[in-house]
Amino acid sequence: MKITAIGIDLAKTVFQVHGENSRGKTILTKRLSRAKLLPFLANIPPCLIGLEACGGSNYWARQIKSLGHDVRLISPQYVKPYVKTNKNDYNDAAAICEAVSRPDMRFVSIKTIQQQDIQTLHRIRTRLIRERTAIVNQTRGILLEFGIFFPTSINAFRREVPLLLEDAENALSTVARDIVAEQYADLLQLDAKVQRYEKRINKVFKDYPVCQRLAKVEGVGPLIATAMVAAVGDATTFKNGRQMAAWLGLVPRQHSSGNHNRLLGISKRGDTYLRTLLIHGARSVVFRCESKRDRKSRWLTSLKKRRGVNRTSVALANKNARVLWALMAKDEQYLQSA
């Protein structure tokens, strides 16, 4: 009988394939090496193929899609309930095949090479900033042991350390002075690398008109706009802006039963990096809202007085996520509120 759905458990070198017909009966189980996967699928009539969203899944999805198959990526958390008994490659492939056949299953959009390029820029920039922060914190801890303290700001670190190294009468030993000087030199190198990656991101921002449309929203700049395009890609995969906000973890968690509805803090699901950027961008708008008199600023000012800065920032991030979905899915221009 004809294969209608296939589930593939991806790995580095060995791949488990599980195929079923339209009645859900298993008619294919095969274990293939990396080199044999694509030739094998090329000889199968076009069908629905499910892959777990994991490392390398976007590459395999693009390659398999080029063979004429309908490829879907599924989040691992949605596959797990379909795993029967013990976890192994065979059961995982069968679970993926069953999950991809569900009519109400939610899928992950397949990223293009351009999206992956933009995400790579963001990931390396984030890692450089994390390393820079680690250097500052470690050096502050070293100096504290010598009775030297200055504020946690990285700008204060850049300003105070050169003065500290020039002061020959402080409590620093020769060894500690050399170490701090090396740490400061490493910080300057990381600063230069971060600036180079930010220039690359700004170039991407200028090359993509959709990013420039998104940046017209208050609290959205080149970083958020490019990260949003890289993470979401085709916004029409979401039914509406509310779904995208939920995917970003900007909606309340629920713990409800019967007639008792309990809403908790935000779910914090989805892309942590993108959610953090949206909240930080929203916070910058919230801090300045009291000096403006447009409709959005008046709403933010009122909400800020009632609920505080943090909740107001999350509320604006949620609203911005919905607006960004509309701009991407409907190809519209953003009009600022009066």
C-alpha positions in Angstrom: 0.0 0.0 0.0 1.0 3.6 -0.6 3.0 5.4 2.2 1.2 8.5 3.3 3.3 9.6 6.3 6.8 9.1 7.4 8.5 9.9 10.7 12.3 10.2 10.7 14.3 10.2 13.9 17.4 12.4 13.1 20.8 11.8 14.5 24.4 12.5 13.4 25.1 9.4 11.5 22.2 7.0 11.8 18.5 7.7 10.9 15.5 5.6 11.8 12.6 5.8 9.3 9.0 4.8 10.1 6.3 4.9 7.4 2.5 4.3 7.6 -0.4 4.1 5.2 -3.6 6.1 5.2 -5.1 3.7 7.8 -2.2 4.2 10.2 -0.7 0.7 9.6 3.0 0.4 9.7 4.4 -0.6 6.3 8.0 0.7 6.6 10.7 0.5 9.2 14.2 1.1 8.1 17.6 2.2 9.6 19.7 4.3 7.3 23.1 5.9 7.3 23.6 9.6 6.7 24.7 9.0 3.1 21.8 6.8 2.2 18.9 8.8 3.6 18.3 11.2 0.7 18.7 8.6 -2.1 16.2 6.4 -0.2 13.6 9.2 0.1 14.2 10.2 -3.6 12.7 6.8 -4.6 9.6 7.1 -2.5 6.5 8.9 -4.0 5.8 12.3 -2.4 4.3 12.1 1.0 4.1 13.8 4.4 7.3 13.6 6.3 7.8 14.6 9.9 11.0 15.6 11.6 11.7 16.6 15.2 12.9 20.2 15.4 16.5 19.8 16.6 20.1 20.5 15.6 20.4 20.0 11.8 16.6 19.6 11.2 16.4 22.8 9.1 19.1 21.4 6.7 17.4 18.0 6.4 14.0 19.6 6.0 15.2 21.8 3.1 17.0 18.8 1.4 14.0 16.5 1.7 11.6 19.2 0.6 13.6 19.6 -2.6 12.7 16.0 -3.4 9.0 16.9 -3.6 7.9 15.8 -0.1 5.7 17.8 2.2 8.1 18.3 5.2 6.9 19.4 8.7 9.1 20.2 11.7 7.6 19.4 15.1 8.7 20.6 18.5 10.0 17.8 20.7 7.5 18.6 23.5 4.7 17.7 21.1 6.2 14.4 20.0 6.9 13.1 23.5 3.3 12.2 24.4 3.2 9.9 21.4 6.2 7.8 22.5 5.0 4.4 23.5 6.8 2.4 26.3 10.6 2.9 26.3 12.5 5.5 24.4 14.6 4.3 21.5 15.1 5.3 17.8 12.3 3.0 16.6 9.7 4.3 19.1 10.8 7.9 18.5 10.3 7.6 14.7 6.9 6.0 15.2 5.9 8.8 17.6 7.0 11.5 15.0 5.0 9.7 12.3 1.9 9.6 14.5 2.3 13.2 15.6 2.8 14.6 12.1 -0.5 12.9 11.1 -2.5 14.7 13.7 -4.8 17.4 12.0 -4.4 19.8 14.9 -0.7 19.5 15.4 1.4 22.7 15.6 4.5 22.8 13.4 7.7 24.8 13.4 8.5 26.8 10.3 11.5 25.7 8.2 14.2 28.3 8.3 15.9 29.4 5.1 19.7 29.8 4.8 19.3 33.6 5.0 17.4 33.2 8.3 20.1 30.9 9.7 22.8 33.4 8.7 21.0 36.2 10.6 20.5 33.9 13.6 24.2 33.0 13.6 25.2 36.7 13.8 22.9 37.2 16.8 24.1 34.0 18.6 27.8 34.9 18.2 27.1 38.5 19.4 25.3 37.2 22.4 28.1 34.8 23.3 30.7 37.7 23.0 28.6 39.9 25.3 28.3 37.0 27.8 32.1 36.6 27.7 32.5 40.3 28.2 30.2 40.3 31.2 32.1 37.4 32.7 35.4 39.2 32.4 34.0 42.3 34.1 32.5 40.3 37.0 35.6 38.2 37.5 37.9 41.2 37.5 35.6 43.0 40.0 35.8 40.0 42.3 39.6 40.0 42.0 39.8 43.7 42.8 37.4 43.3 45.7 39.9 41.0 47.4 42.4 43.9 47.3 39.9 46.3 48.9 39.1 48.0 45.5 35.5 48.5 44.6 33.7 50.3 41.8 30.1 50.1 40.4 28.8 47.1 38.4 28.4 49.2 35.2 30.6 48.1 32.3 31.1 51.7 31.5 32.4 52.3 35.0 34.8 49.3 34.5 36.1 50.8 31.3 36.6 54.2 33.0 38.1 53.1 36.3 40.5 50.3 35.4 42.9 52.4 33.4 43.1 54.9 36.3 43.6 52.0 38.6 46.5 50.6 36.6 48.2 54.0 36.5 48.0 54.4 40.2 51.2 53.0 41.6 50.2 53.6 45.3 47.1 51.4 45.5 46.9 47.9 47.1 47.4 45.9 43.9 50.3 43.5 43.8 52.5 43.2 40.7 50.9 39.9 39.7 47.4 41.2 40.3 48.2 44.4 38.3 49.4 42.3 35.3 46.3 40.1 35.5 43.9 43.1 35.6 45.8 44.6 32.6 45.3 41.4 30.6 41.6 41.3 31.5 41.2 44.8 30.4 43.0 44.1 27.1 40.7 41.1 26.5 37.7 43.3 27.2 38.8 45.8 24.6 39.2 43.0 22.1 35.7 41.7 22.8 34.3 45.3 22.5 35.8 45.5 19.0 34.3 42.1 18.0 30.9 43.0 19.3 31.0 46.2 17.3 31.9 44.3 14.1 28.9 42.0 14.6 26.6 44.9 15.3 27.7 46.5 12.0 26.9 43.2 10.2 23.5 43.1 11.8 22.9 46.7 10.8 23.9 45.9 7.2 21.3 43.0 7.2 18.8 45.5 8.6 19.4 47.9 5.7 19.2 45.1 3.2 15.7 43.8 4.3 12.8 46.2 3.8 10.6 44.1 6.2 13.1 44.8 9.0 12.9 48.5 8.3 9.1 48.3 8.5 9.3 46.5 11.9 11.7 49.1 13.3 9.1 51.8 13.0 7.3 50.3 16.0 8.1 51.9 19.3 10.6 49.8 21.2 11.8 47.9 18.1 15.3 48.6 16.6 17.6 46.8 14.2 18.4 44.0 16.7 14.8 43.1 17.4 13.7 43.5 13.8 16.4 41.2 12.4 16.0 38.7 15.2 12.3 38.6 14.6 12.7 38.0 10.9 15.3 35.3 11.5 13.2 33.5 14.2 9.7 33.7 12.6 10.3 33.9 8.9 6.9 33.3 7.5 4.5 34.9 10.0 1.4 33.3 8.3 2.3 30.1 10.0 0.6 31.7 13.0 -3.1 32.2 12.8 -3.0 35.6 14.4 -0.8 37.8 16.5 -2.1 36.3 19.7 -0.6 32.9 18.7 2.8 34.5 18.0 2.8 36.2 21.4 1.9 32.9 23.0 4.8 31.2 21.0 7.1 33.9 22.4 6.0 33.1 26.0 4.5 36.6 26.5 1.1 35.3 27.7 0.0 34.1 31.2 0.3 30.5 32.2 -2.9 28.8 33.2 -3.6 26.4 36.1 -7.4 26.2 35.8 -9.9 23.5 36.6 -13.7 23.5 36.4 -15.0 27.0 37.0 -11.8 28.1 38.7 -9.6 30.0 36.3 -6.1 30.8 37.6 -3.7 32.9 35.5 -0.1 32.9 36.6 3.0 34.7 35.4 4.0 34.6 31.7 4.8 31.2 30.3 8.3 32.0 29.1 8.0 29.5 26.3 9.6 29.8 22.9 12.6 31.9 21.9 14.1 33.2 25.1 16.5 35.6 23.3 13.8 37.2 21.2 11.4 37.5 24.2 14.2 39.2 26.2 14.9 41.7 23.4 11.2 42.6 23.1 10.9 43.2 26.8 14.0 45.3 27.0 12.8 47.3 24.0 9.4 47.8 25.6 11.1 48.8 28.9 12.9 51.7 27.1 9.5 53.0 25.9 7.9 52.6 29.3 10.6 54.7 31.0 9.9 57.6 28.6 6.1 57.3 28.4 5.3 59.9 31.0 6.8 62.7 28.9 4.5 62.0 25.9 0.8 62.6 25.4 -0.2 60.2 22.5 -2.7 57.4 23.2 -0.2 54.6 23.7 1.9 56.7 26.1 -1.2 57.6 28.1 -2.2 53.9 28.3 1.3 53.0 29.4 1.5 55.7 32.0 -1.8 54.6 33.5 -0.8 50.9 33.5 2.6 51.8 35.0 1.0 53.5 38.0 -1.3 50.6 38.6 0.9 47.6 37.8 4.5 48.8 37.9 7.3 49.0 35.3 8.0 45.3 34.8 4.4 44.2 34.1 3.8 47.2 31.9 6.9 46.4 29.9 5.7 42.8 29.4 2.3 44.1 28.4 3.8 46.4 25.8 6.1 43.6 24.6 3.0 41.4 24.1 1.3 44.2 22.2 4.4 44.8 20.0 4.6 41.1 19.2 1.0 41.2 17.9 1.8 44.4 15.9 4.9 42.8 14.4 2.9 39.8 13.3 0.5 42.0 11.5 3.3 43.9 9.7 4.9 40.6 8.6 1.9 38.5 7.8 -0.2 41.2 6.1 2.7 43.2 4.6 1.4 46.5 6.1 3.0 49.7 7.2 3.0 50.8 10.8 1.1 54.0 11.7 2.0 55.6 15.0 -1.0 56.4 17.3 -1.9 60.0 17.8 
